[in-house]
Amino acid sequence: LFTMNNELVEKESEKLAALALKESSGDLQGAVDAAYRRTLGRKPSPSERDYALTYIEKDPARMKELAWLLFNLDEFLYVR
């Protein structure tokens, strides 16, 4: 059974976080934008960006957790 806490999701969260940080040269706002673009195919809304930056708390290491959250959004999981 596939769950969102399995090893694959953890590894892909790490990869997404690293890629987003690399694409943005470490700029957290740019990393948030890159993570949204790669997972959802769009930029975050202003409120989504603010929430994400508050969640990260200026700690690039928390990008992995943000990536995991993005993978768990209904918008990522279900085709409309």
ABEGO torsion letter per residue (X at the ends): XBBAABAAAAAAAAAAAAAAAAAAGGBAAAAAAAAAAAAAGBBBBAAAAAAAAAAAGGBAAAAAAAAAAAAABAAAABBX
